[in-house]
Amino acid sequence: MSDKEIIEKLTNLGKKMVSEVEEGESPSFQTITRGRANVLYDEGVGYIRLGDKSEERRFINVGQAKKFMQTVAIANKCKKFLKEDAHTSIRGLYYQLKFSLGENLDEDLFSDQTESNPLIEDLELALGVKREDLNLNANRKGAVAGHLILRDKFGGSTTKIDCRKQGRSGWMIPSDVDNGMEIEELNVDYVLVIEKDALWQRLNEDEYWKKEKCLIVTPMGQASRGCRRLLRKLADKKVPIYVATDCDAWGWYIYWAIKTGSMNLAYLGSEIAVPEARFIGVTMQDIKDYDFLGKLTIKAKGVDLKRAKEMLDYPWINRHKEWVKELKEVLNTKQKLELDALQGPRLSFIGEYLSEKIKNKRLLP
Protein backbone atom coordinates (compact mmCIF):
# COMPACT_ATOMS: atom_id res chain seq x y z
CA MET A 1 0.00 0.00 0.00
CA SER A 2 1.40 3.39 -1.01
CA ASP A 3 1.89 6.34 1.34
CA LYS A 4 -0.81 8.18 -0.62
CA GLU A 5 -3.33 5.40 0.03
CA ILE A 6 -2.52 5.29 3.75
CA ILE A 7 -2.79 9.09 4.05
CA GLU A 8 -6.20 8.79 2.40
CA LYS A 9 -7.23 6.15 4.97
CA LEU A 10 -6.17 8.45 7.81
CA THR A 11 -7.94 11.41 6.20
CA ASN A 12 -11.15 9.43 5.79
CA LEU A 13 -10.96 8.39 9.44
CA GLY A 14 -10.86 12.07 10.42
CA LYS A 15 -13.62 13.03 7.98
CA LYS A 16 -15.88 10.35 9.45
CA MET A 17 -15.39 11.81 12.94
CA VAL A 18 -16.06 15.36 11.72
CA SER A 19 -19.20 14.16 9.98
CA GLU A 20 -20.44 12.57 13.21
CA VAL A 21 -19.88 15.85 15.09
CA GLU A 22 -21.74 17.82 12.39
CA GLU A 23 -24.67 15.42 12.75
CA GLY A 24 -24.75 16.03 16.51
CA GLU A 25 -23.30 12.65 17.40
CA SER A 26 -20.29 11.70 19.49
CA PRO A 27 -17.23 11.04 17.25
CA SER A 28 -16.29 7.39 17.40
CA PHE A 29 -13.44 5.03 16.60
CA GLN A 30 -13.92 1.32 15.82
CA THR A 31 -11.32 -1.42 15.96
CA ILE A 32 -11.12 -5.19 16.46
CA THR A 33 -10.86 -6.43 20.07
CA ARG A 34 -7.35 -7.72 20.78
CA GLY A 35 -8.08 -9.46 24.10
CA ARG A 36 -7.36 -13.17 24.66
CA ALA A 37 -11.08 -13.93 24.39
CA ASN A 38 -10.92 -12.88 20.72
CA VAL A 39 -7.76 -14.85 19.85
CA LEU A 40 -8.10 -18.22 18.16
CA TYR A 41 -6.05 -20.82 16.33
CA ASP A 42 -7.38 -21.27 12.81
CA GLU A 43 -6.50 -24.81 11.79
CA GLY A 44 -7.59 -24.10 8.22
CA VAL A 45 -4.81 -21.56 7.68
CA GLY A 46 -2.38 -22.85 10.32
CA TYR A 47 -1.86 -19.72 12.40
CA ILE A 48 -3.21 -17.73 15.35
CA ARG A 49 -5.55 -14.92 14.38
CA LEU A 50 -8.14 -12.56 15.82
CA GLY A 51 -11.83 -13.32 15.83
CA ASP A 52 -14.62 -10.97 14.76
CA LYS A 53 -15.33 -9.19 18.04
CA SER A 54 -15.03 -5.42 17.74
CA GLU A 55 -15.07 -2.48 20.11
CA GLU A 56 -16.05 1.14 19.77
CA ARG A 57 -14.47 4.12 21.47
CA ARG A 58 -16.47 7.36 21.82
CA PHE A 59 -15.28 10.84 22.71
CA ILE A 60 -18.36 11.69 24.81
CA ASN A 61 -17.78 8.91 27.31
CA VAL A 62 -15.95 9.50 30.57
CA GLY A 63 -14.24 6.12 30.46
CA GLN A 64 -13.23 6.37 26.78
CA ALA A 65 -12.57 10.06 26.12
CA LYS A 66 -8.84 10.03 26.93
CA LYS A 67 -8.09 6.94 24.84
CA PHE A 68 -10.14 8.37 22.00
CA MET A 69 -8.19 11.63 22.10
CA GLN A 70 -4.86 9.77 22.30
CA THR A 71 -5.77 7.58 19.32
CA VAL A 72 -6.69 10.62 17.21
CA ALA A 73 -3.42 12.32 18.18
CA ILE A 74 -1.42 9.25 17.06
CA ALA A 75 -3.31 9.10 13.75
CA ASN A 76 -2.69 12.80 13.15
CA LYS A 77 1.03 12.53 13.92
CA CYS A 78 1.47 9.48 11.67
CA LYS A 79 -0.22 11.33 8.82
CA LYS A 80 2.32 14.13 9.33
CA PHE A 81 5.21 11.62 9.21
CA LEU A 82 3.89 10.16 5.96
CA LYS A 83 3.49 13.56 4.33
CA GLU A 84 7.05 14.52 5.32
CA ASP A 85 8.42 11.08 4.33
CA ALA A 86 9.99 10.93 7.79
CA HIS A 87 10.38 7.87 10.03
CA THR A 88 10.70 7.48 13.77
CA SER A 89 10.52 4.77 16.40
CA ILE A 90 7.49 3.99 18.51
CA ARG A 91 9.51 5.56 21.33
CA GLY A 92 10.02 8.68 19.23
CA LEU A 93 6.29 8.92 18.61
CA TYR A 94 5.67 8.76 22.35
CA TYR A 95 7.99 11.71 22.96
CA GLN A 96 6.47 13.66 20.06
CA LEU A 97 3.07 13.46 21.73
CA LYS A 98 3.88 13.31 25.45
CA PHE A 99 3.48 17.05 26.15
CA SER A 100 1.14 17.92 23.31
CA LEU A 101 -1.75 19.04 25.56
CA GLY A 102 0.08 22.32 26.09
CA GLU A 103 2.41 23.99 28.59
CA ASN A 104 -0.37 25.44 30.76
CA LEU A 105 -2.13 22.14 31.38
CA ASP A 106 -1.11 20.07 34.38
CA GLU A 107 -1.45 16.79 32.51
CA ASP A 108 0.44 15.07 29.72
CA LEU A 109 -1.29 13.41 26.80
CA PHE A 110 0.75 10.27 27.55
CA SER A 111 2.28 9.50 30.92
CA ASP A 112 4.08 6.36 29.72
CA GLN A 113 4.83 4.51 26.48
CA THR A 114 2.68 1.60 27.68
CA GLU A 115 -0.27 3.91 26.90
CA SER A 116 0.72 4.72 23.33
CA ASN A 117 1.90 1.29 22.10
CA PRO A 118 -1.50 -0.48 22.35
CA LEU A 119 -3.19 2.44 20.60
CA ILE A 120 -0.78 2.13 17.67
CA GLU A 121 -1.92 -1.49 17.40
CA ASP A 122 -5.57 -0.39 17.52
CA LEU A 123 -4.86 1.99 14.65
CA GLU A 124 -3.11 -0.77 12.66
CA LEU A 125 -6.23 -2.92 12.97
CA ALA A 126 -8.72 -0.15 12.25
CA LEU A 127 -6.89 0.89 9.07
CA GLY A 128 -5.75 -2.55 7.94
CA VAL A 129 -2.07 -1.53 7.88
CA LYS A 130 1.13 -2.32 9.80
CA ARG A 131 2.85 0.25 12.01
CA GLU A 132 5.77 0.22 9.57
CA ASP A 133 3.31 1.50 6.92
CA LEU A 134 2.73 4.47 9.24
CA ASN A 135 6.50 5.22 9.21
CA LEU A 136 6.94 3.81 12.72
CA ASN A 137 9.95 1.57 13.22
CA ALA A 138 11.41 -0.55 16.01
CA ASN A 139 14.99 -1.62 16.72
CA ARG A 140 16.79 -3.73 14.14
CA LYS A 141 17.09 -7.33 15.25
CA GLY A 142 18.44 -10.33 13.41
CA ALA A 143 21.03 -11.03 10.73
CA VAL A 144 21.15 -12.74 7.34
CA ALA A 145 23.86 -14.27 5.14
CA GLY A 146 23.53 -16.06 1.82
CA HIS A 147 22.43 -15.54 -1.78
CA LEU A 148 19.77 -12.90 -1.21
CA ILE A 149 19.93 -9.58 -3.03
CA LEU A 150 17.61 -6.76 -2.00
CA ARG A 151 16.85 -3.37 -3.48
CA ASP A 152 16.30 -0.82 -0.70
CA LYS A 153 14.77 2.58 -1.46
CA PHE A 154 15.16 4.74 1.62
CA GLY A 155 15.98 8.34 2.48
CA GLY A 156 15.86 9.48 -1.14
CA SER A 157 18.36 6.95 -2.46
CA THR A 158 18.40 3.32 -3.62
CA THR A 159 20.85 0.76 -2.26
CA LYS A 160 21.61 -2.73 -3.52
CA ILE A 161 22.17 -5.15 -0.63
CA ASP A 162 23.96 -8.41 -1.37
CA CYS A 163 23.74 -10.68 1.67
CA ARG A 164 26.74 -12.69 0.41
CA LYS A 165 28.99 -9.67 0.87
CA GLN A 166 28.22 -8.38 4.36
CA GLY A 167 31.21 -9.89 6.14
CA ARG A 168 31.10 -11.25 9.66
CA SER A 169 28.13 -9.15 10.73
CA GLY A 170 25.75 -10.10 7.91
CA TRP A 171 22.83 -7.93 6.85
CA MET A 172 20.97 -6.58 9.86
CA ILE A 173 17.20 -7.03 9.54
CA PRO A 174 15.29 -3.73 9.90
CA SER A 175 11.81 -3.56 11.39
CA ASP A 176 10.34 -2.63 7.99
CA VAL A 177 11.17 -5.10 5.21
CA ASP A 178 8.25 -4.06 2.98
CA ASN A 179 8.10 -0.36 2.20
CA GLY A 180 10.70 0.51 -0.42
CA MET A 181 12.38 -2.87 -0.08
CA GLU A 182 12.17 -5.59 -2.71
CA ILE A 183 13.71 -9.03 -3.08
CA GLU A 184 15.61 -8.79 -6.36
CA GLU A 185 17.34 -12.16 -6.33
CA LEU A 186 17.04 -15.29 -4.19
CA ASN A 187 19.01 -18.39 -5.13
CA VAL A 188 18.92 -20.85 -2.24
CA ASP A 189 17.61 -24.36 -1.61
CA TYR A 190 16.32 -23.52 1.87
CA VAL A 191 16.35 -20.97 4.70
CA LEU A 192 17.91 -21.99 8.01
CA VAL A 193 16.77 -20.01 11.05
CA ILE A 194 19.13 -20.49 13.97
CA GLU A 195 18.06 -19.06 17.32
CA LYS A 196 21.40 -17.82 18.62
CA ASP A 197 23.59 -15.16 17.10
CA ALA A 198 26.81 -16.81 18.34
CA LEU A 199 25.99 -20.00 16.45
CA TRP A 200 24.93 -18.02 13.39
CA GLN A 201 28.40 -16.45 13.48
CA ARG A 202 29.92 -19.92 13.72
CA LEU A 203 28.04 -21.04 10.60
CA ASN A 204 28.83 -17.80 8.80
CA GLU A 205 32.56 -18.22 9.49
CA ASP A 206 32.38 -21.74 8.05
CA GLU A 207 30.46 -20.33 5.06
CA TYR A 208 27.78 -22.90 5.70
CA TRP A 209 25.43 -20.86 3.54
CA LYS A 210 27.76 -21.19 0.55
CA LYS A 211 28.44 -24.91 0.98
CA GLU A 212 24.78 -25.73 1.49
CA LYS A 213 23.34 -23.15 -0.92
CA CYS A 214 21.07 -21.78 1.77
CA LEU A 215 20.23 -18.58 3.59
CA ILE A 216 21.16 -18.45 7.27
CA VAL A 217 19.05 -16.20 9.49
CA THR A 218 19.31 -15.54 13.21
CA PRO A 219 16.46 -13.79 15.03
CA MET A 220 18.84 -13.38 18.01
CA GLY A 221 16.33 -14.98 20.36
CA GLN A 222 12.62 -14.39 19.99
CA ALA A 223 11.98 -13.22 16.43
CA SER A 224 11.05 -9.58 15.91
CA ARG A 225 8.19 -8.48 13.67
CA GLY A 226 10.66 -7.53 10.95
CA CYS A 227 12.36 -10.93 11.07
CA ARG A 228 9.06 -12.82 11.00
CA ARG A 229 7.82 -10.67 8.14
CA LEU A 230 11.01 -11.40 6.16
CA LEU A 231 10.58 -15.14 6.74
CA ARG A 232 6.98 -14.90 5.52
CA LYS A 233 8.18 -13.18 2.33
CA LEU A 234 10.84 -15.85 1.80
CA ALA A 235 8.27 -18.61 2.33
CA ASP A 236 6.11 -16.94 -0.31
CA LYS A 237 8.99 -17.62 -2.70
CA LYS A 238 8.33 -21.35 -2.08
CA VAL A 239 11.63 -21.84 -0.24
CA PRO A 240 11.59 -24.33 2.70
CA ILE A 241 12.05 -22.76 6.14
CA TYR A 242 13.90 -24.83 8.79
CA VAL A 243 14.27 -23.65 12.38
CA ALA A 244 16.90 -24.68 14.96
CA THR A 245 16.61 -23.68 18.63
CA ASP A 246 17.62 -24.85 22.10
CA CYS A 247 15.99 -28.05 23.32
CA ASP A 248 13.71 -26.53 25.94
CA ALA A 249 10.26 -25.00 26.09
CA TRP A 250 11.60 -21.47 25.61
CA GLY A 251 13.56 -22.35 22.48
CA TRP A 252 10.70 -24.39 21.11
CA TYR A 253 8.30 -21.50 21.66
CA ILE A 254 10.53 -19.33 19.47
CA TYR A 255 9.87 -21.88 16.72
CA TRP A 256 6.11 -21.88 17.32
CA ALA A 257 5.95 -18.08 17.30
CA ILE A 258 7.57 -18.17 13.85
CA LYS A 259 5.33 -20.98 12.63
CA THR A 260 1.88 -20.01 13.94
CA GLY A 261 2.39 -16.43 15.10
CA SER A 262 1.74 -15.44 18.70
CA MET A 263 -1.25 -14.40 20.77
CA ASN A 264 -0.05 -10.82 21.31
CA LEU A 265 0.44 -10.37 17.54
CA ALA A 266 -2.63 -12.36 16.49
CA TYR A 267 -3.85 -9.33 14.52
CA LEU A 268 -0.85 -9.76 12.18
CA GLY A 269 -1.22 -13.52 11.80
CA SER A 270 -1.37 -13.69 8.00
CA GLU A 271 1.50 -11.21 7.66
CA ILE A 272 4.04 -12.88 9.92
CA ALA A 273 3.16 -16.54 10.51
CA VAL A 274 5.00 -19.24 8.54
CA PRO A 275 2.91 -22.44 8.85
CA GLU A 276 5.21 -24.09 6.29
CA ALA A 277 8.18 -23.92 8.72
CA ARG A 278 9.61 -27.18 10.05
CA PHE A 279 11.70 -27.80 13.17
CA ILE A 280 15.15 -29.27 12.68
CA GLY A 281 16.40 -29.46 16.26
CA VAL A 282 17.58 -29.68 18.93
CA THR A 283 15.24 -32.41 20.29
CA MET A 284 15.14 -34.76 23.25
CA GLN A 285 15.44 -37.61 20.73
CA ASP A 286 18.85 -36.21 19.75
CA ILE A 287 20.12 -37.06 23.24
CA LYS A 288 19.49 -40.73 22.38
CA ASP A 289 20.72 -40.50 18.79
CA TYR A 290 24.01 -38.72 19.58
CA ASP A 291 25.88 -40.34 22.48
CA PHE A 292 27.96 -37.29 23.44
CA LEU A 293 24.86 -35.13 24.01
CA GLY A 294 23.83 -37.23 27.01
CA LYS A 295 26.83 -35.82 28.87
CA LEU A 296 26.00 -32.22 27.98
CA THR A 297 22.42 -31.85 29.22
CA ILE A 298 21.39 -29.22 31.77
CA LYS A 299 18.93 -29.64 34.60
CA ALA A 300 15.63 -27.97 33.72
CA LYS A 301 14.45 -25.30 36.17
CA GLY A 302 10.97 -24.89 37.54
CA VAL A 303 10.16 -22.13 35.04
CA ASP A 304 11.24 -24.43 32.19
CA LEU A 305 8.92 -27.19 33.35
CA LYS A 306 6.05 -24.77 33.89
CA ARG A 307 6.46 -23.43 30.35
CA ALA A 308 6.52 -26.97 28.94
CA LYS A 309 3.23 -27.75 30.71
CA GLU A 310 1.67 -24.58 29.31
CA MET A 311 2.74 -25.51 25.78
CA LEU A 312 1.10 -28.93 26.13
CA ASP A 313 -2.22 -27.10 26.54
CA TYR A 314 -1.89 -25.13 23.29
CA PRO A 315 -4.16 -26.75 20.65
CA TRP A 316 -1.80 -25.82 17.82
CA ILE A 317 0.96 -27.80 19.55
CA ASN A 318 -0.77 -30.73 21.26
CA ARG A 319 -2.37 -31.78 17.96
CA HIS A 320 1.10 -33.06 16.97
CA LYS A 321 2.01 -36.32 18.73
CA GLU A 322 5.71 -35.70 18.04
CA TRP A 323 5.64 -32.48 20.06
CA VAL A 324 3.60 -34.02 22.86
CA LYS A 325 6.28 -36.69 23.13
CA GLU A 326 9.11 -34.11 23.23
CA LEU A 327 7.43 -31.95 25.87
CA LYS A 328 6.55 -34.91 28.06
CA GLU A 329 10.15 -36.12 27.81
CA VAL A 330 11.33 -32.78 29.22
CA LEU A 331 8.84 -33.08 32.08
CA ASN A 332 9.80 -36.69 32.82
CA THR A 333 13.60 -36.33 32.65
CA LYS A 334 13.75 -32.69 33.84
CA GLN A 335 16.56 -32.13 31.34
CA LYS A 336 17.20 -29.62 28.60
CA LEU A 337 19.89 -29.10 25.99
CA GLU A 338 21.40 -26.04 24.34
CA LEU A 339 22.21 -25.68 20.64
CA ASP A 340 25.72 -24.79 21.72
CA ALA A 341 26.24 -28.39 22.88
CA LEU A 342 26.47 -29.39 19.21
CA GLN A 343 29.96 -27.89 19.23
CA GLY A 344 31.04 -30.53 21.76
CA PRO A 345 32.88 -32.96 19.41
CA ARG A 346 34.32 -30.16 17.21
CA LEU A 347 33.31 -26.65 16.27
CA SER A 348 32.18 -27.66 12.80
CA PHE A 349 29.89 -30.45 14.04
CA ILE A 350 26.85 -28.17 14.23
CA GLY A 351 27.00 -27.68 10.47
CA GLU A 352 27.31 -31.44 9.91
CA TYR A 353 24.36 -32.07 12.24
CA LEU A 354 22.11 -29.57 10.44
CA SER A 355 23.11 -30.78 6.98
CA GLU A 356 22.49 -34.43 7.87
CA LYS A 357 19.09 -33.72 9.40
CA ILE A 358 17.92 -31.73 6.38
CA LYS A 359 19.23 -34.32 3.92
CA ASN A 360 17.39 -37.15 5.71
CA LYS A 361 14.27 -35.04 6.43
CA ARG A 362 14.51 -35.68 10.18
CA LEU A 363 12.19 -32.82 10.99
CA LEU A 364 9.31 -32.11 13.35
CA PRO A 365 6.06 -30.50 12.16
C-alpha positions in Angstrom: 0.0 0.0 0.0 1.4 3.4 -1.0 1.9 6.3 1.3 -0.8 8.2 -0.6 -3.3 5.4 0.0 -2.5 5.3 3.7 -2.8 9.1 4.0 -6.2 8.8 2.4 -7.2 6.2 5.0 -6.2 8.5 7.8 -7.9 11.4 6.2 -11.2 9.4 5.8 -11.0 8.4 9.4 -10.9 12.1 10.4 -13.6 13.0 8.0 -15.9 10.3 9.4 -15.4 11.8 12.9 -16.1 15.4 11.7 -19.2 14.2 10.0 -20.4 12.6 13.2 -19.9 15.9 15.1 -21.7 17.8 12.4 -24.7 15.4 12.8 -24.7 16.0 16.5 -23.3 12.6 17.4 -20.3 11.7 19.5 -17.2 11.0 17.3 -16.3 7.4 17.4 -13.4 5.0 16.6 -13.9 1.3 15.8 -11.3 -1.4 16.0 -11.1 -5.2 16.5 -10.9 -6.4 20.1 -7.4 -7.7 20.8 -8.1 -9.5 24.1 -7.4 -13.2 24.7 -11.1 -13.9 24.4 -10.9 -12.9 20.7 -7.8 -14.9 19.9 -8.1 -18.2 18.2 -6.1 -20.8 16.3 -7.4 -21.3 12.8 -6.5 -24.8 11.8 -7.6 -24.1 8.2 -4.8 -21.6 7.7 -2.4 -22.9 10.3 -1.9 -19.7 12.4 -3.2 -17.7 15.3 -5.5 -14.9 14.4 -8.1 -12.6 15.8 -11.8 -13.3 15.8 -14.6 -11.0 14.8 -15.3 -9.2 18.0 -15.0 -5.4 17.7 -15.1 -2.5 20.1 -16.1 1.1 19.8 -14.5 4.1 21.5 -16.5 7.4 21.8 -15.3 10.8 22.7 -18.4 11.7 24.8 -17.8 8.9 27.3 -15.9 9.5 30.6 -14.2 6.1 30.5 -13.2 6.4 26.8 -12.6 10.1 26.1 -8.8 10.0 26.9 -8.1 6.9 24.8 -10.1 8.4 22.0 -8.2 11.6 22.1 -4.9 9.8 22.3 -5.8 7.6 19.3 -6.7 10.6 17.2 -3.4 12.3 18.2 -1.4 9.2 17.1 -3.3 9.1 13.8 -2.7 12.8 13.1 1.0 12.5 13.9 1.5 9.5 11.7 -0.2 11.3 8.8 2.3 14.1 9.3 5.2 11.6 9.2 3.9 10.2 6.0 3.5 13.6 4.3 7.0 14.5 5.3 8.4 11.1 4.3 10.0 10.9 7.8 10.4 7.9 10.0 10.7 7.5 13.8 10.5 4.8 16.4 7.5 4.0 18.5 9.5 5.6 21.3 10.0 8.7 19.2 6.3 8.9 18.6 5.7 8.8 22.4 8.0 11.7 23.0 6.5 13.7 20.1 3.1 13.5 21.7 3.9 13.3 25.5 3.5 17.0 26.2 1.1 17.9 23.3 -1.7 19.0 25.6 0.1 22.3 26.1 2.4 24.0 28.6 -0.4 25.4 30.8 -2.1 22.1 31.4 -1.1 20.1 34.4 -1.5 16.8 32.5 0.4 15.1 29.7 -1.3 13.4 26.8 0.7 10.3 27.5 2.3 9.5 30.9 4.1 6.4 29.7 4.8 4.5 26.5 2.7 1.6 27.7 -0.3 3.9 26.9 0.7 4.7 23.3 1.9 1.3 22.1 -1.5 -0.5 22.3 -3.2 2.4 20.6 -0.8 2.1 17.7 -1.9 -1.5 17.4 -5.6 -0.4 17.5 -4.9 2.0 14.6 -3.1 -0.8 12.7 -6.2 -2.9 13.0 -8.7 -0.1 12.2 -6.9 0.9 9.1 -5.7 -2.6 7.9 -2.1 -1.5 7.9 1.1 -2.3 9.8 2.8 0.2 12.0 5.8 0.2 9.6 3.3 1.5 6.9 2.7 4.5 9.2 6.5 5.2 9.2 6.9 3.8 12.7 9.9 1.6 13.2 11.4 -0.5 16.0 15.0 -1.6 16.7 16.8 -3.7 14.1 17.1 -7.3 15.3 18.4 -10.3 13.4 21.0 -11.0 10.7 21.2 -12.7 7.3 23.9 -14.3 5.1 23.5 -16.1 1.8 22.4 -15.5 -1.8 19.8 -12.9 -1.2 19.9 -9.6 -3.0 17.6 -6.8 -2.0 16.8 -3.4 -3.5 16.3 -0.8 -0.7 14.8 2.6 -1.5 15.2 4.7 1.6 16.0 8.3 2.5 15.9 9.5 -1.1 18.4 6.9 -2.5 18.4 3.3 -3.6 20.9 0.8 -2.3 21.6 -2.7 -3.5 22.2 -5.1 -0.6 24.0 -8.4 -1.4 23.7 -10.7 1.7 26.7 -12.7 0.4 29.0 -9.7 0.9 28.2 -8.4 4.4 31.2 -9.9 6.1 31.1 -11.3 9.7 28.1 -9.2 10.7 25.8 -10.1 7.9 22.8 -7.9 6.8 21.0 -6.6 9.9 17.2 -7.0 9.5 15.3 -3.7 9.9 11.8 -3.6 11.4 10.3 -2.6 8.0 11.2 -5.1 5.2 8.2 -4.1 3.0 8.1 -0.4 2.2 10.7 0.5 -0.4 12.4 -2.9 -0.1 12.2 -5.6 -2.7 13.7 -9.0 -3.1 15.6 -8.8 -6.4 17.3 -12.2 -6.3 17.0 -15.3 -4.2 19.0 -18.4 -5.1 18.9 -20.8 -2.2 17.6 -24.4 -1.6 16.3 -23.5 1.9 16.3 -21.0 4.7 17.9 -22.0 8.0 16.8 -20.0 11.1 19.1 -20.5 14.0 18.1 -19.1 17.3 21.4 -17.8 18.6 23.6 -15.2 17.1 26.8 -16.8 18.3 26.0 -20.0 16.5 24.9 -18.0 13.4 28.4 -16.5 13.5 29.9 -19.9 13.7 28.0 -21.0 10.6 28.8 -17.8 8.8 32.6 -18.2 9.5 32.4 -21.7 8.1 30.5 -20.3 5.1 27.8 -22.9 5.7 25.4 -20.9 3.5 27.8 -21.2 0.5 28.4 -24.9 1.0 24.8 -25.7 1.5 23.3 -23.1 -0.9 21.1 -21.8 1.8 20.2 -18.6 3.6 21.2 -18.5 7.3 19.1 -16.2 9.5 19.3 -15.5 13.2 16.5 -13.8 15.0 18.8 -13.4 18.0 16.3 -15.0 20.4 12.6 -14.4 20.0 12.0 -13.2 16.4 11.0 -9.6 15.9 8.2 -8.5 13.7 10.7 -7.5 10.9 12.4 -10.9 11.1 9.1 -12.8 11.0 7.8 -10.7 8.1 11.0 -11.4 6.2 10.6 -15.1 6.7 7.0 -14.9 5.5 8.2 -13.2 2.3 10.8 -15.9 1.8 8.3 -18.6 2.3 6.1 -16.9 -0.3 9.0 -17.6 -2.7 8.3 -21.3 -2.1 11.6 -21.8 -0.2 11.6 -24.3 2.7 12.1 -22.8 6.1 13.9 -24.8 8.8 14.3 -23.6 12.4 16.9 -24.7 15.0 16.6 -23.7 18.6 17.6 -24.8 22.1 16.0 -28.1 23.3 13.7 -26.5 25.9 10.3 -25.0 26.1 11.6 -21.5 25.6 13.6 -22.3 22.5 10.7 -24.4 21.1 8.3 -21.5 21.7 10.5 -19.3 19.5 9.9 -21.9 16.7 6.1 -21.9 17.3 6.0 -18.1 17.3 7.6 -18.2 13.9 5.3 -21.0 12.6 1.9 -20.0 13.9 2.4 -16.4 15.1 1.7 -15.4 18.7 -1.2 -14.4 20.8 -0.1 -10.8 21.3 0.4 -10.4 17.5 -2.6 -12.4 16.5 -3.8 -9.3 14.5 -0.9 -9.8 12.2 -1.2 -13.5 11.8 -1.4 -13.7 8.0 1.5 -11.2 7.7 4.0 -12.9 9.9 3.2 -16.5 10.5 5.0 -19.2 8.5 2.9 -22.4 8.9 5.2 -24.1 6.3 8.2 -23.9 8.7 9.6 -27.2 10.1 11.7 -27.8 13.2 15.2 -29.3 12.7 16.4 -29.5 16.3 17.6 -29.7 18.9 15.2 -32.4 20.3 15.1 -34.8 23.2 15.4 -37.6 20.7 18.9 -36.2 19.8 20.1 -37.1 23.2 19.5 -40.7 22.4 20.7 -40.5 18.8 24.0 -38.7 19.6 25.9 -40.3 22.5 28.0 -37.3 23.4 24.9 -35.1 24.0 23.8 -37.2 27.0 26.8 -35.8 28.9 26.0 -32.2 28.0 22.4 -31.8 29.2 21.4 -29.2 31.8 18.9 -29.6 34.6 15.6 -28.0 33.7 14.5 -25.3 36.2 11.0 -24.9 37.5 10.2 -22.1 35.0 11.2 -24.4 32.2 8.9 -27.2 33.4 6.0 -24.8 33.9 6.5 -23.4 30.3 6.5 -27.0 28.9 3.2 -27.8 30.7 1.7 -24.6 29.3 2.7 -25.5 25.8 1.1 -28.9 26.1 -2.2 -27.1 26.5 -1.9 -25.1 23.3 -4.2 -26.7 20.7 -1.8 -25.8 17.8 1.0 -27.8 19.6 -0.8 -30.7 21.3 -2.4 -31.8 18.0 1.1 -33.1 17.0 2.0 -36.3 18.7 5.7 -35.7 18.0 5.6 -32.5 20.1 3.6 -34.0 22.9 6.3 -36.7 23.1 9.1 -34.1 23.2 7.4 -31.9 25.9 6.6 -34.9 28.1 10.2 -36.1 27.8 11.3 -32.8 29.2 8.8 -33.1 32.1 9.8 -36.7 32.8 13.6 -36.3 32.7 13.7 -32.7 33.8 16.6 -32.1 31.3 17.2 -29.6 28.6 19.9 -29.1 26.0 21.4 -26.0 24.3 22.2 -25.7 20.6 25.7 -24.8 21.7 26.2 -28.4 22.9 26.5 -29.4 19.2 30.0 -27.9 19.2 31.0 -30.5 21.8 32.9 -33.0 19.4 34.3 -30.2 17.2 33.3 -26.6 16.3 32.2 -27.7 12.8 29.9 -30.4 14.0 26.8 -28.2 14.2 27.0 -27.7 10.5 27.3 -31.4 9.9 24.4 -32.1 12.2 22.1 -29.6 10.4 23.1 -30.8 7.0 22.5 -34.4 7.9 19.1 -33.7 9.4 17.9 -31.7 6.4 19.2 -34.3 3.9 17.4 -37.1 5.7 14.3 -35.0 6.4 14.5 -35.7 10.2 12.2 -32.8 11.0 9.3 -32.1 13.4 6.1 -30.5 12.2 
